[in-house]
């Protein structure tokens, strides 16, 4: 069994002709494994993370709506192509 402190990275298969074909990503992508920025405005929490191996910006908005919690995601392609 591996130590919990040891990071394990797996190679994600991509189209070999892609400019990102050689990118190494952790299992399940990279967003969970890098620091997120956060901002609180009233009853809304906004979290953002930029890809390091791939050019993306992921935004997650969490807000209270009455007795419910609403969560929205926005994924933006930051590549030139």
Residue pairs with C-beta under 8 A, 6 or more apart in sequence:
2 8
7 26
7 33
8 26
8 27
9 24
9 25
9 26
9 27
10 25
10 26
10 27
11 24
11 25
12 23
12 25
12 29
14 20
14 21
14 23
15 21
19 79
19 81
20 53
20 54
23 53
23 54
24 53
25 53
25 54
26 32
26 33
30 51
30 52
30 53
30 54
31 49
31 51
31 58
34 49
34 52
35 49
36 47
36 48
36 49
37 47
37 48
37 49
38 45
38 46
38 47
38 48
39 45
39 46
40 46
43 63
43 64
44 61
44 62
44 63
45 61
45 62
45 63
46 59
46 60
46 61
46 62
47 59
47 60
47 61
47 62
48 57
48 58
48 59
48 60
49 57
49 58
50 56
50 57
50 58
50 78
51 57
51 58
51 78
55 77
55 78
55 79
56 75
56 76
56 77
56 78
57 75
57 76
57 78
58 73
58 74
58 75
58 76
59 73
59 74
59 75
59 76
60 71
60 72
60 73
61 70
61 71
61 72
61 73
61 74
62 69
62 70
62 71
63 69
63 70
64 70
